[in-house]
Amino acid sequence: MAQLSREMSGVSHSITWRHSVSVKQVNIEGAVAFAVSGTPADCASLGLSKALFPSTPDLVISGINMGSNCGYHVVCSGTVAGAREAFFHDVPSVSISYDWVGGKSKGNDFTLAAEYCLPVIGAILAEIKNGTYPLRCFLNIALPTNVSNHKGYKLTRQGKRLVKMGWRQVTSGMQGGKMSSTMTMDGVVSSTQMGASSISEEHLLFKREVVIAAHVEVDDTDYRDLQEGYITVTPLGALSNAELDCQAYFKDWLPGVIDSSSA
């Protein structure tokens, strides 16, 4: 097991390039486990490289993330990036997130979320063993807030849900709280969390904030199905292709640009 040594929510598919990554063995019952100082993509890449473990795993599981990863937010998600990195290495992978809601969710919900993923994970392992599991995608699983009363498993597609974010100028690194992995603000920030925000007065400080809350899409997509209480299973690829009408537009547009510049 390779796990992050600290929270890295929202880092997308960033990688450590110019510096070393530190690794420390930690005690987790039933597993050989290491805490990795890098990003989720670093964790997956290092775990697959045979530099840390003697063999390549049959399946990579990234998560469970505290907060759902649906719609356009899969681009920002470090959890999804961990599974995507395995996909880049032709290793079957799954990213998992739980739709945590403050005041409703409890720690035991993560245990339930893991248990409800077991049928899907078991089926994937059986397909891998049979040599029939497809390697042209990876799966993104999201579990609803009321996971103990979920409505069942539903195959979905990635939607366009996006929480609109803005910026607000602040006077100190502690002002305004800390953005959590659930796209909400934690009210208290300790001095150890200030990091680069504790800088000289000649610099301006800005923090992200939610401008427009996400809406539930009308189409049958991952976020809508999750909000309706389903455990969503969404196949994803490395990149999102442009809409077909955009492809058609630029197919006619580009030759005209070239002709105009040559005239």
N, C-alpha and C positions, 0 to 999 in steps of 0.2 A: 504494500500500500504506500503510495506517495501522496501526502496531503500538504496543504498550505500551512505555513507557520503563522499566518495572520490573515485577516479578512481581506479579500481582493475583489470585492464586488464592483462591477462596472468597468473592469479593465479591458474588456473585449478580448481580442486575440493578440494583445501585446506580448512581446517576448523580451527576455534579458539577453542583450547582445554584447555590450561593452564591459560588463562586469561578471565576476564569478557568482555562482549560486551556491549558497551554503545549505548543507543537508545534515540533519541530526536524527539519529535513530530514537524513536519514542516507543513507549510501552503501550500497545493495544492488544488486548487478549485475543489470541487466535490468529494473529497476523504479524508478518514482518513489516514494520511501518517506519516511515521516515517523514520528518517535517521538512519541507522545502521552502526556501526563502523567496523563490521566484513567483511567477504568475501561474494561473491555471494551465495555460498552454505549455509553460516550462515544465510543470509537474507531469503532464501527460507525455511530453517529449522525452524527458529524462527517464521516466518509468518504462518507456518503450525502447530505449536506446541500448539496453544491455550493459550500460555503464554502471547502473545501480543494482539491477536485478539480473540473474543469470539467464533468464529466458523472457520471451515476449508473451504477454497475457493473451488469452483467447478473446477477452472482452474488456473494454474500458468503461467504467461507470463514473461519471462526473456529477457530483452533488451528494446530498440533497441540498439545494439552495433554499435559503430563507427568503421567499418571495417568488412569484411566478415569472417565468420567462416565456413570453408569447409575443406574437406579432413582430414588429420591427425591433423590439427589445432584445431579440436573439442576437442582433448585431453587437450590442453593448455587453452582453452577458459573458462573464468569465467562465461560468459553469458550462455554457454551450460551447465556448471556445475549447475547453478541455476535451470534449467529445469530438469537436471538429478537428483538433490536432491529431487525434487517433485516426480519424477518417483519412487525413492526409497520408498517414502511414499504412493505409489499407488494413487497419485493424477495426473490427466491429466495435461500435461504441454507442452509449446512451447518456444523455444529459437529463437530470431529474431536478425538478423544482416543486416546492410546496407553496401554495398561495397563502402565506402567513398574513393574518390580520391582527393587529394589536388589540388586546381586550377580548378577543374571541379564541385565538389559537393558544395551545398549550404545548409544552415540551413533548408530551406523549404523542402528539399528532405526528411528529417526525418518525417515531417508531411505527405508527400505523401506516404512514406514507411508505416507509421502506417495505413493510409487509405486503402492501397492496401492489408493489412493483414486482414482487417475486414471481407471480405467474408469467409476466411478460419476459422477465430476465431468464427464467427457466426455459421458456419456449425459444428464446434467442439462442441460448447455449445448445439446445437440442438441434436447432437448424445448423449451427456452426459445426457441431460434431458430424452431422450428415453431409456437410459441404454444400448445403443449399441456401445458406444465408446470403443475401445480396450485399455487395460491398460498394454499391454506387450511391449510398446514402447512409445517414446515421439517424437515430431516433431521439426526439425531444419529448420527454414525458412530463406532464404537469398535473399535480394533484390538487383538488379543490379544498377550500378552507374547511368545510365540514366533511373531512375525508372519511370519517366513520360511517357516514350516510350517503356516500357517493352513489350516482345513478348508473354506474357501469363504466366500461372502457369504450372509448370512441376514437376511431381513426379520423384525424382532422388534417387541415392544411394551414400553413402559416398565414395569418391575417396581417392587417396593417395597423394594429393597435400601437399607439405611441403616446406616452405621457410627455406633454410639451414642457420643456424646461427653459427657465430663464436665469438671469444673473442679478444679484443684488449686492450693492457695495456695502461692506461692513467695516467697522472700526477696529475689530480685533478678531483673532482666529477663533475665539470662543463664542462670538456673537452669532446667533441664528441657529445654533445646534449643528448636528451632523446628519448628512443624508444617509439613510440606511439602505440596505439592499432591497427593501420593499417599496422604494420610491416615496418614503415619508421621512419626516424630520425627527431625529432624536433630540430631545430638548437639552441634554447635558453633554458637554464635551469636556473631557479631562485634559489636563495640561499635556499629557503624553500623546494625545491625539491631535494636537495642534500642528505638529510637524512643521512644514514649510510656511505655515501661516504666521508663525512667530518671527516676524522680520522687522526691519527698521521702518521708521516713520516715513521715509521718503518713498516707500512703495504703497500702491493702492491695493486693497484687499477686496475680493469678490467671492461670493458663494452662490452655488446653484440653488434654485428653488423651483417648486412646481408652479407652473403658470396656468395650465389647463389640465384638469384631471382627464384620464383616459375615458373614452366612451365605449359602450358595448356595441360591437359591430353588428350590422343587420345580417351579414352573410354568415354561412355556416363555417366558422373558422375556429382556430385554437382558443382564442381568448373568450369568445362567446360561449363555446361549449364548456370551457372551464367554469365560467360564471354560472352556468346552468347546472353545475354539480357533477360533471363528468370527469373521469380521469382521461386526459387527452393524450393521444399518441400521434406525433407529427413527424413524418419523414422529412429530413432536411438535407440539402446539398451544401457544397462548399460556398457557393455564391448564389445570389438571387439574380435571375435574368430580368432584363427590362420587359415591360409590358409589350405585347405584340404590336399595338398601334404605334409605339415609339420606334420599334424596329422598322416598321413600314414607312414611317415618316422620314427617318434618317437614311433609309435606302434610296429615296428619291432626292433628299436634300444634299447629301454629300457629293454626288457627281456635279451638281450645279455649282457648289462651292469651288470645286477644282477647276471647272470650266471658266468661272468668273476670274479666278486668280491667274489663269493662263492667258486670258485675253489681253 
